[in-house]
Amino acid sequence: MTAAQECREPRAAPRAWTIRRSAAAALPVVFVPIWSSGYLAGTIGARSGASLALVAWRFLAAFAVLGTVALVTRAPWPKDRRMYAHLLVTGVLLQTVQLGGVFFGLGHGVPAGLSSLILSACPLIVAAVAVPMFSERLTGRQWAGLALGLAGVVVCLSENLSGGAAGAGYAYTGLALAGLAAGTLYQKRFGGSVDLRTGTTVQLLGATVTTFPLAMAHGGLHIPLTAQALGSLAWLAIVNSIGALILLFVLLRRGTGGAATSLLYLVPPVTAVLAVPILGQDITASVILGMAISGAGVLLVLTRARS
């Protein structure tokens, strides 16, 4: 080895470490707007006349795209047959139960803001269950951060919580919350060692198989062949069903369940901000205040989680 090589060698490791650290720090910054964009694309698709059919076709499209990527890149498939059952269950919980519950809840009169608020309880549920299930440790500061994050969401949506929905609507929305929390915990328990390309493909297969019958029984599978409907379908399939979900799984592998899902507190306010230029909606002072409160809560959780 030459002297020049010896000089270059020690610098390679610190440089790689810096890149990995920067990538890890960027994950939350990328995850929140990507997850939030699903509500915007979904709204555009709903305005075009697409209903639950949009959910079913997005799963099928995402399954086809990611499955092709997994095959082309020769990603390793699970060798244990039981793992396929675990992945299918995760896909049904995170995709079919969550999104189906939200859709039926909205159809029974639950306001969108209130639906978002109910699902924002997910980080607290995940954290409470993950502590005994995975022996995760959360400090008092982190618990305070989780509570503060939820309070910020309440403030953010405080002007949009009216509406007399039927009890069935809230039951469906509660089911969606249960699906999101249970799917997150199930993924952390069984999906940590699976390649994300093949594992997510199997999950999307489970979501596709279970969602199509629901769509056929509630409005059919027709989607208007318009730019709005097809554009929202493509975005939801590629960016949300693949990108956002894989990012969530990466965050779950890197930290505790409560810390990873605490980022969901930022989704409602960020969605409200993005809706101004994209959907032409107004932003209120409560949204800005709620975003600040939720941001402080998430910062408390993540800062302690990394120390």
C-alpha positions in Angstrom: 0.0 0.0 0.0 1.4 3.4 -1.0 1.6 6.4 1.3 -1.1 8.1 -0.7 -3.4 5.1 -0.2 -2.7 5.1 3.5 -3.7 8.8 3.7 -6.9 8.2 1.9 -8.0 5.0 3.7 -8.7 6.6 7.2 -10.8 9.3 5.6 -13.2 6.9 3.9 -14.9 5.6 7.0 -15.7 9.0 8.6 -17.0 10.2 5.2 -19.3 7.2 4.9 -20.4 7.6 8.5 -21.3 11.3 7.8 -23.3 10.3 4.8 -25.3 7.7 6.8 -25.9 10.1 9.6 -27.1 12.8 7.1 -29.4 10.2 5.4 -30.9 9.2 8.8 -31.5 12.8 9.7 -33.3 13.4 6.4 -35.7 10.5 6.9 -38.2 12.3 9.1 -38.0 15.4 6.8 -38.9 13.3 3.8 -41.4 11.0 5.5 -43.9 13.6 6.8 -44.6 15.5 3.5 -44.8 12.2 1.6 -47.3 10.7 4.0 -49.2 13.9 4.0 -49.4 14.0 0.2 -51.7 10.9 0.3 -54.5 13.0 1.8 -54.1 15.6 -0.9 -54.0 13.0 -3.8 -56.9 11.2 -2.2 -58.9 14.4 -2.1 -58.2 15.1 -5.8 -59.2 11.5 -6.7 -62.4 11.7 -4.7 -63.3 15.0 -6.4 -62.9 13.3 -9.7 -65.6 10.8 -8.8 -63.4 7.8 -7.8 -64.3 6.2 -4.5 -63.1 2.9 -2.8 -62.2 1.8 -6.3 -59.3 4.2 -6.1 -58.0 2.4 -3.0 -58.3 -1.0 -4.7 -56.6 -0.1 -7.9 -53.8 1.8 -6.1 -52.9 -1.4 -4.2 -52.9 -3.5 -7.4 -50.7 -0.9 -9.2 -48.3 -0.7 -6.3 -48.1 -4.4 -6.1 -47.3 -4.7 -9.8 -44.7 -2.0 -9.8 -42.9 -3.0 -6.6 -43.1 -6.7 -7.5 -41.4 -6.0 -10.8 -38.7 -4.0 -9.1 -38.1 -6.9 -6.6 -37.8 -9.3 -9.5 -35.5 -7.2 -11.6 -33.2 -6.3 -8.7 -33.3 -10.0 -7.6 -34.3 -9.1 -4.1 -34.3 -12.0 -1.7 -37.7 -13.5 -0.8 -38.6 -14.9 2.6 -37.5 -18.5 3.0 -39.8 -19.3 5.9 -43.4 -19.9 4.7 -44.8 -18.5 8.0 -43.3 -15.2 7.2 -45.6 -14.9 4.2 -48.6 -15.2 6.5 -47.2 -12.5 8.8 -46.6 -10.2 5.8 -50.1 -10.7 4.5 -51.6 -9.9 7.9 -49.5 -6.7 8.1 -50.7 -5.6 4.7 -54.3 -6.2 5.5 -54.0 -4.3 8.8 -52.0 -1.3 7.5 -53.7 -1.0 4.1 -57.1 -2.6 4.0 -58.3 -2.1 7.6 -56.8 1.4 7.9 -57.8 2.9 4.6 -61.1 1.0 4.4 -62.0 2.2 7.9 -61.3 5.8 7.0 -63.3 5.6 3.8 -66.4 4.1 5.4 -66.1 6.5 8.3 -66.1 9.5 6.0 -69.0 8.0 4.1 -71.0 7.9 7.4 -70.4 11.5 8.1 -67.2 11.7 10.1 -65.5 15.0 9.3 -62.1 14.7 7.6 -60.4 16.7 10.4 -61.9 14.6 13.1 -60.9 11.4 11.3 -57.4 12.7 11.1 -57.4 13.5 14.8 -58.6 10.0 15.8 -55.9 8.4 13.8 -53.4 10.7 15.4 -53.8 8.8 18.6 -51.7 6.0 17.0 -48.3 7.0 18.4 -49.6 6.9 22.0 -51.2 3.5 21.4 -48.1 2.1 19.7 -45.8 3.5 22.4 -48.0 2.1 25.2 -48.1 -1.4 23.7 -44.4 -1.4 22.5 -43.1 -0.8 26.0 -44.2 -4.2 27.4 -44.2 -6.1 24.1 -40.7 -5.1 22.9 -39.2 -4.0 26.2 -38.8 -0.5 24.7 -38.0 2.3 27.2 -39.6 5.7 26.9 -38.5 8.5 29.3 -40.9 10.8 31.0 -39.8 13.5 28.5 -40.7 11.3 25.6 -44.2 10.5 27.0 -44.7 14.3 27.5 -43.6 14.8 23.9 -46.2 12.2 22.7 -48.9 13.9 24.7 -47.8 17.4 23.4 -47.8 16.1 19.9 -51.4 15.0 20.2 -52.4 18.3 21.8 -50.9 20.1 18.8 -53.1 18.1 16.5 -56.2 19.0 18.5 -55.3 22.6 18.3 -54.6 22.3 14.6 -58.0 20.8 13.9 -60.0 22.7 16.6 -61.9 24.8 14.0 -62.9 21.7 12.0 -64.2 19.2 14.5 -67.9 19.8 14.2 -70.3 17.3 12.6 -72.9 14.9 13.8 -71.8 11.7 12.3 -73.5 8.4 13.1 -72.1 6.0 15.6 -71.2 3.6 12.8 -69.0 6.3 11.3 -66.9 6.6 14.5 -66.8 2.8 14.8 -65.3 2.6 11.3 -62.8 5.3 12.1 -61.8 3.6 15.3 -61.3 0.4 13.3 -59.0 2.3 11.0 -57.0 3.5 14.0 -56.8 -0.1 15.3 -55.6 -1.2 11.9 -52.8 1.4 11.8 -51.6 0.7 15.3 -51.8 -3.1 15.1 -50.2 -3.1 11.6 -47.3 -1.0 12.9 -46.7 -3.2 15.9 -47.1 -6.4 13.8 -44.6 -5.0 11.3 -42.1 -4.2 14.0 -42.5 -7.7 15.5 -42.3 -9.8 12.4 -41.1 -7.7 9.5 -37.8 -6.4 10.8 -35.6 -9.0 9.0 -37.4 -9.1 5.6 -36.1 -7.3 2.5 -38.3 -4.3 2.2 -38.9 -4.8 -1.5 -40.2 -8.3 -1.3 -41.8 -7.9 2.1 -43.8 -4.8 1.0 -44.8 -6.6 -2.2 -46.4 -9.5 -0.3 -48.1 -7.0 2.0 -49.6 -5.2 -1.0 -50.8 -8.5 -2.4 -52.8 -9.1 0.8 -54.2 -5.5 0.6 -55.2 -6.0 -3.0 -56.9 -9.3 -2.5 -59.0 -8.0 0.4 -59.8 -4.6 -1.0 -61.2 -5.5 -4.4 -64.3 -7.4 -2.9 -65.0 -4.3 -0.7 -64.8 -2.0 -3.7 -67.0 -4.2 -5.8 -69.6 -4.3 -3.1 -69.5 -0.5 -2.5 -69.7 1.4 -5.8 -67.8 -1.0 -8.1 -64.4 -0.8 -9.6 -64.9 2.0 -12.2 -62.5 4.9 -12.2 -63.0 8.0 -14.4 -60.4 8.2 -17.1 -59.5 11.7 -16.3 -56.1 13.3 -15.6 -57.1 14.0 -12.0 -58.3 10.4 -11.2 -55.4 8.7 -13.0 -52.8 11.1 -11.7 -54.0 10.7 -8.1 -54.0 6.9 -8.6 -50.4 6.9 -9.8 -49.3 9.1 -7.0 -51.0 7.1 -4.3 -49.7 3.8 -5.7 -46.0 4.8 -6.2 -45.4 7.6 -3.6 -47.7 6.5 -0.8 -48.3 2.8 -1.0 -44.7 2.1 -1.8 -42.5 5.1 -0.8 -44.3 6.2 2.4 -44.8 2.7 3.7 -41.1 1.7 3.1 -40.0 4.9 4.9 -42.2 4.0 7.9 -40.7 0.5 8.0 -37.2 2.0 7.9 -38.0 4.3 10.8 -39.4 1.4 12.8 -36.2 -0.5 12.3 -34.1 2.4 13.4 -35.9 3.4 16.6 -38.8 2.6 18.9 -42.4 2.3 17.7 -43.5 5.4 19.6 -40.6 7.5 18.3 -41.2 6.5 14.7 -45.0 7.0 14.7 -44.7 10.3 16.6 -43.9 11.8 13.2 -47.6 11.2 12.3 -48.5 14.1 14.6 -47.0 16.4 12.0 -49.1 15.0 9.2 -52.4 16.9 9.8 -50.7 20.4 10.0 -48.4 19.7 7.1 -51.3 18.5 5.1 -53.2 21.7 5.9 -50.2 23.8 4.8 -49.7 21.9 1.5 -53.5 22.1 0.8 -53.2 25.9 0.4 -51.3 25.9 -2.9 -52.5 22.4 -4.1 -56.2 22.4 -3.2 -56.8 26.1 -2.8 -57.8 25.8 0.9 -57.2 28.5 3.5 -54.9 28.1 6.4 -55.8 29.3 9.9 -53.9 30.5 12.9 -54.9 27.3 14.7 -53.0 25.3 12.1 -49.9 27.3 12.5 -50.1 27.1 16.3 -50.9 23.4 16.3 -47.9 22.7 14.0 -45.6 24.5 16.4 -46.9 22.5 19.4 -46.8 19.2 17.5 -43.3 20.0 16.3 -42.1 20.6 19.8 -43.6 17.3 21.0 -42.0 15.3 18.2 -38.7 17.0 18.9 -38.9 15.9 22.5 -39.5 12.3 21.5 -36.9 12.1 18.8 -34.2 13.9 20.7 -34.4 11.6 23.6 -34.7 8.6 21.4 -31.3 9.3 19.8 -29.5 10.0 23.0 
